[in-house]
Amino acid sequence: MAIRNLRYSNDEILRKRSREIEVIDDKIKELAKDMMETMHKYDGVGLAGPQVGILKRIIVIDLYEEGTQFILINPVIVKTKGEQVCEEGCLSFPNQFGKVVRPKEIEVVALDIDGNKIRVKGKDLLAQALAHEIDHLDGKLFVDFVEPGTLETVTPENKETKKEEKNNRKK
Ligand code: NI
């Protein structure tokens, strides 16, 4: 396993649409493990292929609670319900946080790492994380639709308090 280099803010790769994964080979399995390790290293709760420079439809999520760790391949949102206003950040924008509107509940169909079709139902933070990561696969970034006036840049001076406020939820 290895830590992959993250791609940041103005990197054009973050704007591109990722391709479907047709075969889950050893390379994809290694990528999935590396993405999980990279996400953990940076205290993220989610990470998508383009964020490590790979334009493939794969996301990893870990909310650090039992049953909340996922590797999802070719994820598709099949249902959403309600809305929630979320405090959001992104591992590709390490100093920025803002409020975004996300579905309150979400249902996703995907393949797991063994190629089995799975259905993941999430609400609250899991719904937010799923929506955020799947957006990445279509080149969509939270900074584009952040609620006006809520995007904050965390400077070294206010970093600690901001970190606590935002509960360090980076995706
Ligand atoms: Ni992100």
Boltz pocket constraint, residues with backbone or C-beta under 6 A from the ligand:
constraints:
  - pocket:
      binder: B
      contacts: [[A, 46], [A, 89], [A, 90], [A, 91], [A, 92], [A, 132], [A, 136], [A, 171]]
      max_distance: 6.0
